[in-house]
Amino acid sequence: MSELRRPAWLEVLLNRRMLICIFTGFASGLPLYLLLNLVPAWLKTEGLSLKAIGAFALIQFPYTWKFLWAPLLDRFGILPWLGRRRGWMLVSQLGLVAAIAWLGQLSPVTDLGLVVGLTAAIALLSATQDIALDAFRREILPEIELGLGNAIHVNAYRVAGLVPGSLSLILADHLAWGPVFVITALFMLPGVAMTVFSNEPREAAGTPRTLRAAVVEPFREFFGRHGLRSALLVLAFLFLYKLGDSLCTALATPFYLDMGYSKTDIGIVAKNAGLWPSVIGGILGGLWMLRLGINRALWLFGLVQVVTILGFVWLAWLGPMPSDAGRLAVLAIVIGGEAIGVGLGTTAFVAYMARTTHPAYTATQLALFTSLMAMPRTFINASAGWLVERMGWYDFFWACFFLAIPGMLLLLKIAPWNGEAKAVAVMPGRA
């Protein structure tokens, strides 16, 4: 009797590279969510003003400008015995463990300057880790696994937010902040273990041998491969594809509060209807991409991403409602729909960015692409409050809907439905 074979999608899902993607996502997400969730809560309970806490948002700048030092990671290895990618991964991860643990031993009131410097160092180390992890992941995944591997990475990234955003806050009600930060830092150790026990990917032909080549060649290769006009269209797409969705959620919590929901309502519904639909949607999206291909996934998942913005339009049109179960159901539908749209859209988008890189310059090119992706969150979203004050919530969400359309229209040029592109080169990675 012939041996039963597992389905192709199950073979992909259960291989070692997918397990590595879980660890890369978790290690990448934890430091960012620590800066976004845990540090502000710590500063608030230690007595800092809201104005001072708001100023800490500036520490996100390394995530936007990481392409400036990414060539160093393409050119130089920092720990030669580990290899080019894993060396930078290990140094940044150990630095994060130390910096996060140290941070909780300080007082924001008496050591404010050191706290600012240390949080900036965490952001810099985290962004550097992201450069190395993105390049490592791109180099170990064959083209057919880009969609699913990046979906798993993105969703492990979100799940990592439960540590500083939930577990650490609960512990802070029972422990001093010092032990809380130490425990949070220890959650970086699985990523350290993954780095140590994984194999270094093989270097691609054309890997830069000088710093000048590492700085210049990634951009020359990208523009040379696409041509100036097409390259600018790709960069415009990277900026625009998630613009409407990102702007729509920039002030989601204040919007829910304005609609009459309590913080408890938002917390309970967001945790259950927000996180898990996003994770499930992302994983299913990665599996669907095995059949659809990245181009068609960008179309279909992007359409879901755009349509779910209309949930916010609907909620703004309904306005504040009486307290009842139906009112919470409406909030759950809006948050859950948006989470599914984000999960699907991000899965296809990250896979597209990975496919678009050249294997010899993965660190620099992926850093540039992910920086463009982060710019709406960092800069454009700063205008959200100003826009709401002048337009009101209802018109603001309609504006977000229409801002999402140009990115979809660019798909006609950069990812046509029946024109599935191939990755620049298929590198047989080792994991």
Legacy VTK file of the C-alpha trace (Angstrom):
# vtk DataFile Version 3.0
C-alpha trace
ASCII
DATASET POLYDATA
POINTS 431 float
0.000 0.000 0.000
1.409 3.355 -1.008
2.530 5.657 1.763
0.097 8.462 2.573
1.539 11.891 1.912
0.614 15.021 3.813
-0.906 17.876 1.792
1.611 20.338 0.333
0.407 23.183 2.558
0.917 21.016 5.657
4.435 20.105 4.557
5.229 23.819 4.324
3.502 24.686 7.610
5.325 22.039 9.636
8.882 22.566 8.439
11.684 23.985 10.597
11.790 27.307 8.758
8.227 28.097 9.891
9.264 27.427 13.504
12.146 29.860 13.083
9.688 32.472 11.772
7.737 32.196 15.041
10.891 33.018 17.001
11.927 35.873 14.688
8.485 37.453 14.988
8.333 37.157 18.771
11.847 38.526 19.256
11.121 41.416 16.897
7.774 42.407 18.393
8.555 42.337 22.102
10.892 45.393 22.269
8.559 47.590 20.207
5.497 46.752 22.289
7.555 47.316 25.428
8.222 50.867 24.223
4.599 51.393 23.147
2.764 49.795 26.093
4.899 49.056 29.146
7.180 52.101 29.260
4.302 54.655 29.134
2.470 52.788 31.934
5.668 52.740 34.012
6.305 56.456 33.459
2.710 57.319 34.370
2.739 55.372 37.640
6.105 56.928 38.524
4.541 60.390 38.317
5.696 61.816 34.971
3.406 64.266 33.199
1.438 63.284 30.097
3.444 65.846 28.137
6.713 64.174 29.117
5.309 60.723 28.378
4.113 61.891 24.951
7.624 63.115 24.130
8.865 59.532 24.468
7.090 58.780 21.162
10.142 60.296 19.459
12.137 57.187 20.350
10.406 55.392 17.442
12.557 57.258 14.923
15.155 54.448 14.570
12.419 52.243 13.072
11.871 54.826 10.323
15.535 55.573 9.575
17.071 52.124 9.954
17.972 51.963 6.260
20.749 54.466 7.015
22.864 51.901 8.904
21.515 48.745 7.252
24.464 48.735 4.760
26.787 48.085 7.705
24.922 44.833 8.349
25.173 43.849 4.673
28.902 44.570 4.581
30.298 43.599 7.973
29.952 40.651 10.313
30.242 41.546 13.986
30.813 37.997 15.305
32.594 36.095 12.489
32.150 32.653 14.076
28.342 33.046 13.920
28.161 34.515 10.432
27.006 37.845 9.063
23.304 37.646 9.958
23.355 35.682 13.202
26.203 37.753 14.630
24.203 40.969 14.428
21.097 39.159 15.669
22.861 37.862 18.778
24.584 41.139 19.686
21.362 43.150 19.354
19.337 40.539 21.279
21.794 40.352 24.187
21.917 44.140 24.222
18.122 44.236 24.456
18.063 41.756 27.346
20.547 43.877 29.279
18.971 47.248 28.431
15.396 46.174 29.245
16.442 44.614 32.563
18.501 47.709 33.477
15.698 50.123 32.586
13.449 48.892 35.389
16.137 49.512 37.990
16.055 53.271 37.315
13.726 56.007 38.539
12.183 58.166 35.798
12.024 61.028 38.287
15.659 61.053 39.456
17.293 59.352 36.431
15.241 60.860 33.606
18.219 61.547 31.340
19.472 57.986 31.679
15.946 56.620 31.145
15.640 58.618 27.917
19.040 57.386 26.738
18.283 53.787 27.608
14.883 53.766 25.882
16.553 55.300 22.810
19.170 52.527 22.974
16.410 49.902 23.154
14.785 51.414 20.049
18.137 51.454 18.215
18.955 47.869 19.201
15.431 46.757 18.292
15.585 48.400 14.860
19.023 46.831 14.267
17.673 43.433 15.288
14.803 43.931 12.814
17.263 44.621 9.984
19.163 41.411 10.701
16.058 39.283 11.341
14.324 40.482 8.156
17.398 39.677 6.059
17.885 36.301 7.785
14.253 35.332 7.248
14.328 36.387 3.608
17.457 34.329 2.980
16.232 31.070 4.548
12.770 31.090 2.908
12.358 29.824 -0.669
9.962 31.844 -2.814
6.981 29.525 -2.306
7.241 29.974 1.478
7.588 33.779 1.525
3.880 34.357 2.074
3.346 31.846 4.861
6.698 32.460 6.545
6.136 36.196 6.712
2.537 35.665 7.871
3.792 33.563 10.780
6.460 36.167 11.572
3.973 39.065 11.553
1.502 37.259 13.774
4.128 36.072 16.255
5.146 39.755 16.326
1.627 40.692 17.423
1.364 37.905 19.970
4.623 39.173 21.511
2.698 42.326 22.428
0.797 40.319 25.051
3.935 40.146 27.199
4.628 43.870 27.801
1.039 44.889 27.046
-0.717 42.402 29.315
1.413 39.995 31.378
3.931 42.620 32.526
1.175 45.062 33.477
-0.552 42.378 35.554
2.753 41.544 37.277
3.257 45.246 38.026
0.219 45.124 40.325
2.010 42.515 42.464
5.746 43.204 42.023
8.046 46.212 41.955
8.924 47.566 38.514
12.505 46.265 38.708
11.565 42.549 38.710
8.827 43.216 36.141
11.364 44.566 33.633
13.762 41.708 34.357
11.019 39.126 33.705
10.033 40.959 30.510
13.675 40.960 29.368
13.897 37.186 29.866
11.235 36.709 27.175
13.957 37.696 24.689
15.892 34.499 25.509
13.933 32.191 23.127
15.055 34.485 20.304
18.639 34.235 21.553
18.380 30.430 21.550
16.984 30.472 17.995
19.927 32.604 16.863
22.513 30.333 18.478
21.057 27.015 17.253
20.051 28.045 13.713
22.338 27.775 10.713
23.671 30.829 8.931
22.160 31.310 5.430
24.531 30.944 2.521
25.866 34.228 1.212
24.457 35.251 -2.144
26.661 35.947 -5.111
27.416 39.658 -5.306
27.462 40.247 -1.545
29.121 43.679 -1.089
32.841 43.546 -0.306
33.325 47.222 0.512
31.300 49.706 2.559
30.827 51.884 -0.520
29.373 48.930 -2.410
27.095 48.144 0.546
25.758 51.705 0.522
25.525 52.349 -3.217
24.866 48.978 -4.859
21.506 48.140 -3.185
20.000 51.338 -4.576
21.747 51.030 -7.942
20.591 47.414 -8.277
16.996 48.259 -7.319
16.663 51.201 -9.726
18.612 49.347 -12.435
16.397 46.274 -12.176
13.121 48.196 -12.345
14.076 51.326 -14.270
13.567 54.749 -12.717
9.846 55.092 -13.437
8.891 51.582 -12.283
11.147 51.820 -9.211
9.441 55.060 -8.150
6.059 53.380 -8.636
7.161 50.507 -6.371
8.326 52.967 -3.684
5.078 54.913 -3.992
3.138 51.660 -3.589
5.108 50.764 -0.447
4.153 54.135 1.024
0.500 54.120 -0.066
-0.734 50.528 0.258
-1.433 50.750 3.992
-1.810 54.523 4.274
-5.603 54.597 4.644
-5.682 51.659 7.030
-2.873 53.079 9.180
-4.428 56.554 9.392
-7.842 55.034 10.159
-6.574 53.314 13.313
-4.246 56.102 14.510
-6.877 57.404 16.954
-8.995 54.280 17.304
-9.136 54.288 21.113
-10.122 57.992 21.422
-12.770 57.325 18.746
-14.262 54.430 20.694
-14.312 56.590 23.827
-16.102 59.358 21.907
-18.678 56.788 20.826
-19.482 56.204 24.507
-17.575 52.970 25.140
-15.807 52.572 28.469
-12.149 51.652 28.766
-13.233 48.246 30.089
-15.464 47.706 27.023
-12.599 48.577 24.720
-10.078 46.456 26.609
-12.222 43.323 26.677
-13.464 43.587 23.094
-10.131 44.667 21.606
-8.243 41.776 23.229
-10.700 39.138 22.011
-12.072 40.595 18.770
-8.866 42.370 17.758
-5.787 40.247 18.357
-6.980 36.746 17.529
-8.904 37.534 14.306
-5.771 39.343 13.152
-3.578 36.338 13.947
-5.976 33.813 12.402
-6.503 36.027 9.341
-2.755 36.373 8.876
-2.080 32.636 9.092
-4.953 31.788 6.726
-3.717 34.507 4.392
-0.269 32.947 4.323
-1.767 29.543 3.490
-3.996 31.017 0.764
-0.957 32.677 -0.776
0.480 29.228 -1.485
-2.316 28.868 -4.061
-3.042 32.481 -4.979
0.483 33.801 -5.376
1.595 37.135 -3.949
0.131 39.339 -6.722
-3.430 38.065 -6.392
-3.143 38.092 -2.604
-2.236 41.794 -2.745
-5.447 42.420 -4.703
-7.815 40.283 -2.643
-6.378 40.965 0.805
-5.962 44.649 -0.019
-9.630 44.828 -0.989
-10.591 43.345 2.394
-8.284 45.870 4.077
-10.011 48.781 2.287
-13.567 47.538 2.854
-13.042 47.086 6.601
-12.378 50.835 6.917
-16.105 51.229 6.195
-16.776 49.612 9.579
-15.426 52.783 11.193
-17.611 54.869 8.883
-20.615 52.823 10.021
-19.785 53.188 13.713
-19.282 56.947 13.347
-22.631 57.181 11.518
-24.380 55.276 14.326
-22.821 57.533 16.961
-23.059 56.891 20.724
-25.615 54.187 21.508
-27.428 53.010 24.655
-25.551 50.482 26.799
-26.614 46.971 25.773
-25.207 43.785 24.289
-25.895 44.971 20.738
-23.709 47.991 21.300
-20.762 45.756 22.234
-21.491 43.499 19.256
-21.161 46.509 16.926
-17.767 47.349 18.464
-16.659 43.722 18.133
-17.653 43.647 14.450
-15.727 46.846 13.713
-12.590 45.840 15.646
-12.666 42.237 14.407
-13.196 43.273 10.779
-10.370 45.773 10.921
-8.087 43.176 12.555
-8.784 40.638 9.807
-8.118 43.295 7.156
-4.831 44.248 8.806
-3.799 40.603 9.185
-4.464 39.773 5.541
-3.143 43.020 4.071
0.066 42.985 6.095
0.729 39.339 5.240
0.628 39.986 1.485
2.471 43.288 1.815
5.415 41.894 3.799
5.710 38.931 1.415
5.802 41.359 -1.532
8.584 43.384 0.087
10.615 40.235 0.708
10.156 39.076 -2.886
11.222 42.469 -4.243
14.649 42.411 -2.559
17.844 41.196 -4.206
19.482 38.349 -2.207
22.842 40.143 -2.077
21.354 43.274 -0.480
18.493 41.980 1.656
19.355 43.965 4.793
19.564 47.371 3.110
16.683 46.955 0.664
14.293 45.447 3.230
15.235 48.188 5.714
14.373 50.794 3.076
11.058 49.109 2.238
9.970 48.618 5.857
10.976 52.217 6.644
8.651 53.427 3.891
5.927 51.200 5.339
6.462 52.776 8.788
6.412 56.383 7.580
2.603 56.758 7.517
2.478 55.478 11.108
5.241 57.847 12.211
4.524 61.031 10.273
1.139 61.035 8.499
-0.687 59.707 11.546
0.478 62.757 13.490
-2.063 64.754 11.460
-4.995 62.515 12.462
-6.057 64.639 15.443
-5.927 67.830 13.382
-8.036 66.219 10.645
-10.667 64.907 13.084
-11.023 68.313 14.721
-11.813 69.887 11.356
-13.752 67.113 9.659
-15.419 65.126 12.422
-15.132 61.365 12.762
-17.564 60.438 9.987
-15.870 62.477 7.243
-12.429 61.554 8.566
-13.066 57.833 8.062
-14.438 58.443 4.577
-11.190 60.298 3.836
-9.213 57.283 5.113
-11.234 55.031 2.800
-10.421 57.151 -0.257
-6.744 57.446 0.771
-6.555 53.634 0.627
-7.573 53.533 -3.052
-4.395 54.940 -4.746
-2.313 52.084 -3.324
-4.780 49.587 -4.775
-4.702 51.297 -8.187
-0.900 51.017 -8.294
-1.331 47.234 -8.271
-2.268 47.516 -11.948
1.367 48.413 -12.630
3.447 46.773 -9.925
1.512 43.512 -9.311
-0.944 42.751 -12.146
-3.488 40.020 -11.425
-2.211 37.620 -14.094
1.424 38.699 -14.007
2.919 36.885 -11.027
6.532 37.952 -10.723
9.304 35.685 -9.592
11.677 36.426 -6.760
14.946 37.987 -7.918
16.776 34.778 -7.106
15.931 31.627 -5.266
18.560 31.061 -2.608
18.707 27.628 -1.005
18.861 28.709 2.624
19.841 26.664 5.630
17.798 26.662 8.810
LINES 1 432
431 0 1 2 3 4 5 6 7 8 9 10 11 12 13 14 15 16 17 18 19 20 21 22 23 24 25 26 27 28 29 30 31 32 33 34 35 36 37 38 39 40 41 42 43 44 45 46 47 48 49 50 51 52 53 54 55 56 57 58 59 60 61 62 63 64 65 66 67 68 69 70 71 72 73 74 75 76 77 78 79 80 81 82 83 84 85 86 87 88 89 90 91 92 93 94 95 96 97 98 99 100 101 102 103 104 105 106 107 108 109 110 111 112 113 114 115 116 117 118 119 120 121 122 123 124 125 126 127 128 129 130 131 132 133 134 135 136 137 138 139 140 141 142 143 144 145 146 147 148 149 150 151 152 153 154 155 156 157 158 159 160 161 162 163 164 165 166 167 168 169 170 171 172 173 174 175 176 177 178 179 180 181 182 183 184 185 186 187 188 189 190 191 192 193 194 195 196 197 198 199 200 201 202 203 204 205 206 207 208 209 210 211 212 213 214 215 216 217 218 219 220 221 222 223 224 225 226 227 228 229 230 231 232 233 234 235 236 237 238 239 240 241 242 243 244 245 246 247 248 249 250 251 252 253 254 255 256 257 258 259 260 261 262 263 264 265 266 267 268 269 270 271 272 273 274 275 276 277 278 279 280 281 282 283 284 285 286 287 288 289 290 291 292 293 294 295 296 297 298 299 300 301 302 303 304 305 306 307 308 309 310 311 312 313 314 315 316 317 318 319 320 321 322 323 324 325 326 327 328 329 330 331 332 333 334 335 336 337 338 339 340 341 342 343 344 345 346 347 348 349 350 351 352 353 354 355 356 357 358 359 360 361 362 363 364 365 366 367 368 369 370 371 372 373 374 375 376 377 378 379 380 381 382 383 384 385 386 387 388 389 390 391 392 393 394 395 396 397 398 399 400 401 402 403 404 405 406 407 408 409 410 411 412 413 414 415 416 417 418 419 420 421 422 423 424 425 426 427 428 429 430
